[in-house]
Amino acid sequence: MPTPGEDLLRCLRRQGFDRVHMDFVFCPAQIESFRRRFGHEDYETYFGLSHRKIEIPVKKNFTDGRTLYHREVLPEATVFDEYGIGHSKGSELAFHMTRMHHPLYGADINEVISYPYPEVDKSQLPDFLSKIKSIHKAGLATLGFMQMTVFEASWYLRSMEQLMMDMMTENEAGIILLDKITDFACSKAKAYAEAGIQILSLGDDIGTQTSLMMDTATWEKWLKPRLKKVIDTARKINPDILIFYHSCGYITPFVGSLIGTGVDIINPIQPECMSFDEVHEMYGSMVSFWGTLGTQQLLPYGSREEVMKTALARLEKCGRSGGIVIGPTHMVEPEVPWENLTAIVDAAREFEKGIGILL
């Protein structure tokens, strides 16, 4: 009998499965709520997830993030990620969300070239490899997380307004930035593939609530070739690595092109923005799905019965060959009741019984 991780990989290749696979990602407040409610520290183990997310160690190449900002006075409590992107606290209603500050906003070509971009921290790779081996030894699949792959990391650094203008006007500073970020993404993809990661999680938000974030021609010219370069880098080392791609919002017109770059799994198929049934009808034989249960409407405001009905419908649509990991489309926030989250688990077990899987 395959391990849970092996069965997940088989399911994602649409080769059948012996168990329904799920995923949950909880915000900090929801993790604390889980611990109080269930008396357990680890929700991934508690809910029987078949995979574990892991991030490759990355090294900052700056000492003081404030020195990267020449055109903005930052709030006192600003913190900096590995790119030097500043994050300051938003309103009280924003919970864990932050306001971003863009160090390359207004930067010229020389500033873009000389900027201290992060790099893979090779000194920490032995510990990273040890963690991967431990996860595989436990019978679980590994998912290497490197979302903010090209577009998002670039606009986080430069601002969305300016990067969009760069692409429209073919401004060399923006083009160089996209290439710098692509090179860094390729170095991470290479390290992940060499380490034996089985699923590589890429992603850039390219959709809005009701439309595309840019026209398809812009995406095809500026972002698709760079995404493909990242995927090809990983596949050159491990042809069997599965490529997961995340984008919020409406992305139906992009799905075919994403498959063409080598994407195997689309996440999250946000039902408030696009039709799962439509996308499955068009592409279900070519790509698998991860998520699909809406966190804007269904999970926070639907009934337990509605959640079970929707989850079962998704599983039935994909059928016995698999091709779906069922779960929330996004990080679960505090307004989602636990009854609706456990309904996903119950739907999975009910589906397993209905098709005769004995666990």
N, C-alpha and C positions, 0 to 999 in steps of 0.2 A: 504494500500500500504506500502511495507517495506521501511524503511529508507535507504539512500545510503549505510550506513555501513552494515546493514542487507542484502541488496542486494549483496554487495561485497562478504560477507561470503557465501551466497547461490551460487554465481557464482564460487567461489573457491572450493566448494564441488560438482561442476558440476550438480547443481540442477536447472539450468535455471537462468535467470536474466531479470531485467526490464530496465537496462541501460548498456552500455559498460563502463567498468572501465579502467582507465588509471593511469599511474604513471610517474612522472618526478622528477629527482634530478639534480639541477643545481650547477655548481661550483660558487665560489664567484663572479667572473667576469661576469658570465652569469646572476646571480641574479641582479646585478647592471644594466646590459643591459635590463633585463626584466622590471625593474622599470622605466627606461627612456623611453622605447618603449611603454609600456602599461599604465603607470601612476598609477600603483597599487603596493602595498607593498607586498602582499602575493600571490605567484603564485599558491600555493595549492588551495586556495579559488577561484582564478581567473579561473583556469582550471577545477574546480569542482571535485577535487580528493575526493574519498570516504573514505579515511583513513588518519590517521596522525601517523607519526613515533614519538616515545617517548623513551627516554633512562633513565634507572633506575639510581638514584644517587649512585656514587661510591666514596669511600674515599681513598685517597693516604695514605700510611703508611710510608712515608719518608718526610723529611723536605727539604733537599738539594739533588737534583738528581745527582749532580756531585760526591757525596760521594759513589755512587753505582758503579762507574767506576774505576777499579784498573789497567786496562791494556791499557787504551786509553786516550789520551789527547783530550778533546772535543773542538770544535769551541766555540768561545766566546758567540755567540747568540743562543746556543742550548737550546731548551725548552723540557720539560719532560711531558709525559702523565701519567695516573694513575698507569701504570705498572713500571714507571721509564725508559721507552724506550726513548732515546734521539732523537730529531728531529732537524736537522739543514738545513738551506736553501740550495737548490740545485742551478743549473744554472738558468739564467734568463728565459730560454726556458721551465723550469719545472713548471712555474706558481705557483700553490699552493702546488705542490708536494714537499716532503722533503727527505733528506737523513737520514736514520735510523742508530742509534748506539745501540749496543747490550750489555746490562750490564752484562749478564751471559755468554758472550763468554769466553771460557777457564775456566769457574768456576768448582770447584770440588763439590763433593756431599754435603759437609758441607755448602758451599756457597749457593747452590741451596736450601737446606733445610731452611737456616736462612734468605733467601731473604725476603724483606718486600712486599709481594704480596698485591694487593688492596683487599678491601672488600666492600660489600654493605653498604652504609651509612644509617643506620636505623634512624638516627635523621632527615633525610630529606624525609622519606617515607610518612608522612602525606601530604606534599605538592605534592608529586608524585601521591598519590591516588586522590587528589583533581583534578589534571590535567586530569587523566584518566576519572573521572566522568564527567568532563566538556566536554571532547571529545565525550563520549557516549551520553550525553544529547543533543549534537548538531546533533546526528543522524549519527555519523561517527564511523568507526571501528578503533581500536587501534592496532598498530604494534610495538611490543617491540623490539628494536634494540640491538642485542648482537652478531654481527659478530666479526671476530677474536675469534672464539669460543674456539678452542683447538689448532689446528696445527699452525695457524698464530700467535697467542699470544705467543706460545712456541718458534717458530723460531725468532720472533721479539726480544725476550729476549736473545736468545742464538746464533742466526745466523742460516740461513738455512743450510749452509754447515755442521755446527757442529751437529745440530739436526738430519739431515739425517744420518750422521755418527753414532750418538748415536743409532738410530733405527737399522742400519745395524749391529752394533757391540754389541747391547743390553747393552749399557753403562748405568749403574745405575743412573748416574746424569741426563741423558736425560729422563729416565723413570720416575724418581721422579718429574722432571719438568712437564712432561705431566700430571701426576696425580695431582700436585698442581693446574695447570691451569684448569683441569677438575673439581676439587672441587669448585674452584671459579665460573666457568661457571654454575655448578649445583646450587650454592647459588643464582646466578642471575636468573636462570630459575625458581627456587622456588618462589622467590620474585615477579617476573613478573606474574606467574600463580596465586599466592595469591591475587595480585592486580587486577585481572580481565582482563588482556591483552587478546585479541582475536586471534592475530597472533604473533607468536614468531619467530623473524628473526635471524636465525643462519647462519654461513657461514665461510668457510675456502677455499681459493683458492687451488685447487688440480689439475688443468689442466694448460697446456701451450698453446701457439698458435696452435701447431700442434700435441701435444701428451699429455699423462698423465704426471703429475709431479713425480709420483712414480708408481711402478707396483701395480696391484690390491691386490696381496698377502700382500704387506707392509701396504697398507691402511686397509685391513681387519684385520690385526693383531694389529696395533698400534692405529689407529684412529677411525675405525668404533665402537668398543666397548665403547670408551669414548664418542663419539657423541651420541650413543644410551643411555648411562647413563644420559646425559643432557636432552635428549628428554623424557625419562621415568620419570625423576624428575618432569618435568612440567606436564606430562600427569597423574601422580599419583594424582595431585591436581585438574587438570581440564582435564578430558578425551577428551573434545571437542575442546581444543586449537588447532589451525592450525599451523603446523610447516613449515616454509619457510626456504629454504637453498640456499645460494648464493655460487657459485664458478665461477670465470672467466675461459675461455679457454675450451679446449676439455675434456669433462668428460663423454661422451656417455657410456663407459664401467662401470662407477660408478653409473649410474642412477638407475638401478635395486636394487643395494645394499642400496642406499640412501632411496629408497622407503621402503626397508625392515627394516630400522631403525625407520621408522615412519614419514618420510618426506612427506608432502602434496603438497608442491609448490616448483618448481625448478626455480631458477633465475641465470643467465639471458638468457640461451640458446643462446650463442654468435654465430651468424650465420657465422662469418668469420672463426670459428673453428669447428663447428658441425652443422648438418642438423636438423632444426626444424621439417621438415616433417618426417624424419626418427625417431626421438625421439617420436614425437606424434604418429606415427604409432605403435611403440612398447609399449608405456606407457601412451598414452593419456586417457585411461579409468581408470588409477590408480593414476595419478598425474596431477596437474595443472601447468600452466606456467606464468611467470611474466617477462616482458621485451620483448625480441626477435627481436627488431629493432636495427641493428648494428650501433655502434658509431665510428667504424673504417672506414667504407666505405659508407654505405647507407646514413646515416644522414648528415655527413659533405660534401659528394661529389655527392650524388644522386640528382636527380631532385625532385621537389615537387610531380610530377606525379608518380615517382618511389616509393616514400615514401608511398603515398596513396595506390598504387597498392599492395605493400608488406604488409601494415597493414591490408588491406581488405582481402588479402589471408590468413593471420594468423587467423583473426576472423572467416572467412568462414570455415577454417579447423576445428576449435574448435566447431563451430556451435551453435545451440540454447541452448545447455545445459551449455555452458560457459567453464570454465576451463582456462581462460586467463585474465591477466591484461596486456594491450598493452602499450608499451612505450619503451624508449631507454634502451639498455642493461647496460649502465653505466652512471655515472655522465656526464652531458652534458657540454662540453668544448666550448670555444669561437668560434671555427671554424664551429660550426653547425649553419646554417642560420635559422632565425625565421620562414621563409616560410616552412621549412621542419618540424619544430616542430608543427606549427599550422595545417600542413597536417595530423598529427596523430589525432588531435581533429576532423578535418573534416571527416576523414575516419571513426572514431567512430560514428559520427552522421549519415553518409551515411549508415553504416551498420544497425544502429537502424531503419532507415526509411525502409530499404530493407526487414527487418523481421517484420515490422509492429508495432514497439514500438512507442508509443506516449508519449512524455515527456511534 
